[in-house]
């Protein structure tokens, strides 16, 4: 007995929707490399000359004025506490020879060794330069210097004894303030050298102009 014919397989139903093309992912966006930090030596020099002047030169007016006012108030208040006799370099003409690591220190190096506070006070900038002028033009036969009188001139031994014996602790505390001001200005100089922390990305100026 012959088998009944089977129906052919049914064709798949047409859904009426075409196959969507495969879209490739967009290429990754490559951000431009950051510009290397440029050291601003001019601004650093200006901030050494006058605290905060380098920041003002860079356009950071508020920070510059803050550094200027804060450090100068600290420095000159310390000088006032010390009766204006705590920023100076001593005359070492008749001082005993000073030998360090087999080398004899002479001149300014010897003076700074005998007055190490000035190594920090020096970094306040132009406010400490009268002491350098007084040291260079010091004449023990005269009571005043040629340009600044007695300002930042090395006191005599009698004056030092009087300050230490008859004065109070404000004289010692005063030079501490001047030293702190000089050390803090080192940080101000570095801030001016490195520039602002946040900089505009490359090409931003061109985008604004366009």
Secondary structure as the mmCIF struct_conf table of DSSP 4:
data_model
#
loop_
_struct_conf.conf_type_id
_struct_conf.id
_struct_conf.beg_label_comp_id
_struct_conf.beg_label_asym_id
_struct_conf.beg_label_seq_id
_struct_conf.end_label_comp_id
_struct_conf.end_label_asym_id
_struct_conf.end_label_seq_id
HELX_LH_PP_P HELX_LH_PP_P1 UNK A 2 UNK A 13
BEND BEND1 UNK A 16 UNK A 16
HELX_LH_PP_P HELX_LH_PP_P2 UNK A 18 UNK A 29
HELX_LH_PP_P HELX_LH_PP_P3 UNK A 31 UNK A 39
HELX_RH_AL_P HELX_RH_AL_P1 UNK A 41 UNK A 49
BEND BEND2 UNK A 50 UNK A 50
TURN_TY1_P TURN_TY1_P1 UNK A 51 UNK A 52
HELX_RH_AL_P HELX_RH_AL_P2 UNK A 53 UNK A 57
TURN_TY1_P TURN_TY1_P2 UNK A 58 UNK A 59
HELX_RH_AL_P HELX_RH_AL_P3 UNK A 61 UNK A 81
TURN_TY1_P TURN_TY1_P3 UNK A 82 UNK A 84
BEND BEND3 UNK A 86 UNK A 87
TURN_TY1_P TURN_TY1_P4 UNK A 93 UNK A 94
BEND BEND4 UNK A 95 UNK A 95
HELX_LH_PP_P HELX_LH_PP_P4 UNK A 96 UNK A 97
STRN STRN1 UNK A 98 UNK A 100
TURN_TY1_P TURN_TY1_P5 UNK A 101 UNK A 102
STRN STRN2 UNK A 103 UNK A 105
HELX_RH_AL_P HELX_RH_AL_P4 UNK A 107 UNK A 114
TURN_TY1_P TURN_TY1_P6 UNK A 115 UNK A 116
HELX_RH_AL_P HELX_RH_AL_P5 UNK A 117 UNK A 121
HELX_RH_3T_P HELX_RH_3T_P1 UNK A 122 UNK A 124
HELX_RH_3T_P HELX_RH_3T_P2 UNK A 126 UNK A 128
HELX_RH_AL_P HELX_RH_AL_P6 UNK A 129 UNK A 136
TURN_TY1_P TURN_TY1_P7 UNK A 137 UNK A 137
TURN_TY1_P TURN_TY1_P8 UNK A 140 UNK A 141
BEND BEND5 UNK A 143 UNK A 144
STRN STRN3 UNK A 145 UNK A 145
TURN_TY1_P TURN_TY1_P9 UNK A 146 UNK A 148
STRN STRN4 UNK A 149 UNK A 149
TURN_TY1_P TURN_TY1_P10 UNK A 150 UNK A 152
HELX_LH_PP_P HELX_LH_PP_P5 UNK A 153 UNK A 156
HELX_RH_AL_P HELX_RH_AL_P7 UNK A 157 UNK A 166
BEND BEND6 UNK A 167 UNK A 167
TURN_TY1_P TURN_TY1_P11 UNK A 169 UNK A 169
HELX_RH_AL_P HELX_RH_AL_P8 UNK A 170 UNK A 194
BEND BEND7 UNK A 197 UNK A 198
HELX_LH_PP_P HELX_LH_PP_P6 UNK A 200 UNK A 201
TURN_TY1_P TURN_TY1_P12 UNK A 202 UNK A 203
HELX_RH_AL_P HELX_RH_AL_P9 UNK A 204 UNK A 209
#
